[in-house]
């Protein structure tokens, strides 16, 4: 159970999009603006006043981990809320005794939409068509369809489930892979230890798994070598799930294709060889950043802050005390 002061708890949000969450009634919390690029100002009427009272911090979306050290300066901090599903970069900087919650469910639709878009675009040559258009060149030829492909979907959480729902109307066969083998309401889930056996029989591999010690470097030279000729790798998970140097080497020969919304490093430097790799389509980590994001995030924040103010259990806890 969360213990809050008699006055409304002080909560910081990173920008004005997250203000006005209760337009029809009084806010149960006191909201202040703090983008974490500088220490909280002390005193006065400026945003982020009374940092000693700050109990709940909403981190900037896609913010840099380099600003997280400010969290250690907040003596009353109880909860850190992410606006993303991934949380691996925040964990090492989370102060002791503080609860970390993520935005699971907020980005599912947008990320799934982009995953399918990347797969279709890479297979049908949309990137090549766009480049040919700028040169006034009519680039014909038969391209692979997504239809009739066998898709290996690695990651069966909220995003994975949303991707599967959007893939099935394309008349594909989806094989799901999770952290362990099991059965659920949608059928069988293969364990991650079965991937090497499954890869040769799938023409498309979609990565939608969290970055953990088990998935870091999962896609290495052996993984890529097991993929059949002409296969496509789609990554909407995290860049370090893939060993970048191994992917560059595998793509160099033209045997495989890749469509990547995330890379390692990120942002990808201008001179990086991935930019020049054949059969490669890259988007700049925009899977969750669409017009669908703000209204879903606002609804999530409103619910979470109402829970916090009322001392009710929080949702989407990924680390720290259960509140």
N, C-alpha and C positions, 0 to 999 in steps of 0.2 A: 504494500500500500504506500502511495506517495504522500508525504507530509508536506503541505504547502502553507505559506504564511497566511495570516488572516486577510491581508490585502491581496489584490489580484497578482498572480505570479508574473514576473517580468520575463518576456520572451523576445529574442532578437530574430529578425528575418533579414535575408541578404539584400533584398531590393523591394521596390514598391509593388511588385506583382502580388505579394503575399500580405498586403494590407487590406483592410476592409472585408475581412472574412465573414463578418456578422453585420451585413448592411441593414437588417431588419430588427436588430436587437443589440443589447449591450454585450460587449466582448467579455468573456470570462477571464481573459488574460490581458496584460498590458503589453502591447507590441511596440518594439523600437527597431529602427533600421541599423544594421551593422553588416558590412560586406566582408569583414575580417581582414581587409588589406592594411589596417592600422590598429593599434591598441584602442580599446574603448576609451572615449573621453570621459573625464571624471567631472561630475557636477554640471550645473547649468541645465538649460532646456534642450540641449542638443540630443540627437538620436543616440541611443546607447547609454543614457544616463544611469547613474547608480549601478556600476558594474558589480558591486558587492551583492546586489539582489538578483543578478541575472541567473535564472534557474534552468532555462530551456533555450538552446541555440539551434537555429536552422542554418545549416551550412549552405554556401553558395552552390548552385548547380554547376557541376563540372569544375569546381574550384580546385586550386592548386594545394597540394598537401603542405606546401611551405608556409601557409598562413595558419595552420592548425595549432602551432605552438601557443597562440593566444589563449587557447582553452585552459591552459594551466594557470592562468591569471584570474580565474573566476571561482571564488571560494564557495559560492552557492550553487554551482552548476550541478544539475541532476541528470539532464537528458540532452543528447546531441542527436538531431534529426537530419537525415540525409534526404536530398531530393532525387537521388539515384538509387538503383537497386544494388550496385556494387559498393562494397565497403572496405575492401582489402587495404586501400591506401590510408584509411583513417584509423584502423585498429592500432597500429603502433603508437599513435599520438593521442589515444583516448586516455584522459586522466583516470586514475584508479577510482572505482566506485561510481563512475558515470555510466549511464545506460545509453547504448547506441541503437537507434532505430533507422530502418531504411525505408525506401519508397516502393517496396514490392507491390506490383500491380499497377502502378502509375504509368509505366512505360511499355507495358505488354503489347498493346495494340500498335503503337508506333514502331517499335522494334521489329515486331513480327511482319508488319507491312513492308519495312525496308528489307528484311531478310528475303522475302519472296521477290521483291523488286530487284534486288541484287542478283538473285539466282536467274530470274527470267532475262534480265539485261545482259548478264555475262554469257548465258547460253545462246541467246538470239543475236548477240553482237551489237547491242545498242550503242555501246561506247565507240565501237569502230564506225558505226553509221554516223554518229555525231561528228567524229573527226573528219569523215569523208564529206559530210555536208559543208563543213567550213572551207573545203577545197573545191566544192562544186562537183564532186565525184559520185556517180551512181554505183554503189557497191552492192552487187547482187550476190546470189549464191545460197545454197541450202545450209541452214543452221540447225543445231540440235534443239529440239523442243523440251520443255520441262515435262510435258505429258509423257507417260510411260517410263519415266526415270524411277530408279530405286533410290530413295533418299535416306541417308543415315543421319538421324537427328540426335546430336549429343547434348543432352540437357533436357530434363523433363519437368522443370519448374514452371512458374507462371508464363514466362516468355516462351519456353519450349512448347507448352500446351497451345499458346496462341499461334505460334508458327505452324504447328501441325494442323490446326483448324483451318488455316489459310492455304496450306499446301494441298490438302486432300481434294478440293474441287478441281485442281489441275490434273487430276487422274494420275497421281503418283502413288507408289507404295512406300510408306514411311516405316522405318525401323527405328525404334526409340532406344536410347542408351542413357542410363542413369548411373549413380554412384555404386549401385548394387542391383543384382537381378531380383526381380519381383513381378508380381501381377497387380494390376489396378483395374479401375472401372473401364479403361480404354484398351485393355489387353496386356501383353507382356512387355516388360522393360528389361532389356539386356544390361548386364553389369559392365562397367568400364573395362574390366579385365577381358572382355570378349571382343573388344574393338578390332584387334589385329586380325581375328578370324572373319569379322564381318566386312571389313573394308573392301576386299577384292570384288564383292558382289554388289557394290553400290556406286552409282555414277555421280551422285551429289552427296557431299558431306556438309551438314550445317552445324556450326558450333554455337550453342546457346547456353553453355554451362557457366557456373561461377568460377572465378579464379581461386583455386585452393592449391594446397601442396600436391594433391592428386592430379590436378589438371594443368598445373604450370609445366610448360614444355611438352604437353601431351602430343602435339603435332610436331614430330621430329622427322629426321631423315627416314627412319624405318616406317613410320606412319605413312608418310608421303609415298614411299616406294611401294607400299601395299595397295595404294589406290590404283584403279585400272586406268589405262590410257584414255585421255580425254576427260577424265573426271574433274569435277568442280568442287573447290573448297570455299565455303561461305563462312565468314567469321563475323558474328555480331555479339560475341562474348566479351573477351578481353584480349588485348594484344599478346601478353605473355603466355597465353595458352598455346601459341605457336612459336616455335624456334625460328626466328626470322631468317637467319642465315641459311638454315636448311630449306626454308620455303623459297628463298631467292635461287638457291642452287637447283631445286626441283623445277622451278618455272623456267629457268634459263634454256632448258632443252626443248621447251614448247610442248611437253607431254601432258602437263596438267594446266588447269585454269584456276584462278582465284578471284573472289569478290570479297573485299575486306572493308568493313566499317571501322574496325579497330586494328591498330598496329603496335608494334614494339620496336623502336621507341614511338612516342606519340607526344606532340604532333610529329609527323614524319618529316625529317629535314629535307630541304629542297633537293639536295644531291644524292639522296638515298637510292640504292639500286632497285628497291621495290617500285619506284616511280617508272623505271624503264623496263621492268620485267614484262615479257610477252604474256598475252592472255590474262592480263590483270586489270581489274576494275577496283578503284579505291574511292570510298566516300569518307569524309573527315569526322568520324565518330558523331554522327547525327541520328543514330537509330532512334533514340528516345526524344529527340528535340524537334517536335512538330507542334502544330496548333492544338493537337490533342493533349499535350502535356500540361499547360497551365490549369485548365479547368479540373483535370483529374488530380493534380497536385494540390490545388486549393481545397478540394473536397477532402482529400486525405489529411491535410494540415488542420482543417477545421475540426474534423473528428478527433484527431490526435490531441489537439490542444484542449478540447472540451473534456476528454478523458483525463488529461493531466491536471487540469484545474479542479476537477471533481474528485481526484484521488482514485480514479478507476484504472484498471489494467490497460497498459498501452499495447498497441499492435505493432507487428513487424520488428520485434526486438531481436537483434542479431548479436549483441555482446553486452556485458555488464549485468548489473542486478535486474531481476525481473520485477517490474513495477505494475 
